[in-house]
Amino acid sequence: MDLVTWLVVGLIAGLLASFAVGGVGFGLLGDIVIGMVGAVIGGWLFAELGLRAPFAGLAGVIFVAFIGAVVLLLVLRALRPRGRRT
C-alpha cells in the first residue's frame, strides 16, 4: 500500500476506534497514528488466531486496523493512571 492509503486507513480506523471505545479522541494526527499502529496489531492478532478479514480489499484492511486500534486503546486506557477526583 502507498503512504496515502496507510494514512486514510489509519485515520478511519483511529476515528472509528475512538468512537467505539468512548472518550475523547487524540486529534487528527493521534487518530492516524492509533489507526496505523492498530493495523499492525490487528494484522498480528488475526495471523496468530488464524482469522481472516470478513471483507475483501480496503474494507477488510480497515476492519482489521479497527480491531487492532480498539485493542490498543483499551490497553492504553488500562495503563493510564487515574487522576484524583476532587
C-alpha positions in Angstrom: 0.0 0.0 0.0 1.2 3.5 -0.6 1.5 6.2 2.0 -1.8 7.9 1.3 -3.7 4.6 1.7 -1.9 4.0 5.0 -2.9 7.5 6.2 -6.5 7.0 5.1 -6.8 3.6 6.7 -5.1 4.9 9.9 -7.5 7.9 10.1 -10.7 5.9 9.5 -9.7 3.1 11.9 -8.5 5.5 14.5 -11.6 7.6 14.4 -13.9 4.5 14.5 -11.9 3.0 17.4 -12.1 6.3 19.3 -15.9 6.4 18.9 -16.2 2.7 19.8 -14.1 2.9 22.9 -15.5 6.2 24.0 -13.9 9.2 25.5 -12.0 11.9 23.7 -10.0 11.3 20.6 -6.3 12.0 20.2 -6.8 14.6 17.5 -6.3 14.1 13.8 -2.6 13.1 13.9 -3.1 11.0 17.0 -6.0 9.1 15.5 -4.0 8.4 12.3 -1.1 7.0 14.5 -3.5 4.9 16.6 -5.1 3.5 13.4 -1.7 2.7 11.8 -0.4 1.0 14.9 -3.7 -0.7 15.3 -3.3 -2.0 11.7 -0.1 -3.7 12.8 -1.6 -5.1 16.0 -4.7 -6.2 14.2 -2.7 -7.9 11.5 -0.6 -9.7 14.1 -3.7 -10.8 16.1 -5.6 -12.1 13.1 -2.5 -14.0 11.9 -1.9 -15.5 15.4 -5.5 -16.5 15.8 -5.8 -17.9 12.2 -8.5 -15.5 11.3 -9.2 -13.7 8.0 -10.9 -10.4 7.4 -14.6 -10.8 6.7 -14.3 -8.3 3.8 -12.1 -8.2 0.8 -9.9 -5.2 -0.2 -9.7 -1.9 1.6 -12.8 -2.6 3.7 -11.0 -5.7 5.2 -7.9 -3.7 5.9 -9.9 -1.0 7.7 -11.7 -3.7 9.7 -8.5 -5.4 10.8 -7.0 -2.0 11.6 -10.1 -1.0 13.6 -10.0 -4.2 15.7 -6.3 -3.6 16.4 -6.9 0.1 17.2 -9.7 -0.9 19.7 -7.3 -3.3 21.4 -4.6 -0.6 21.5 -7.0 2.0 23.0 -8.3 -0.5 25.6 -4.7 -1.3 26.7 -3.8 2.4 26.8 -6.9 3.1 28.9 -6.0 0.3 31.3 -2.4 1.6 31.7 -3.4 5.2 32.0 -3.1 6.4 35.6 -6.4 7.6 37.1 -6.4 11.2 38.1 -7.6 12.2 41.5 -11.2 13.5 41.6 -11.9 16.4 44.0 
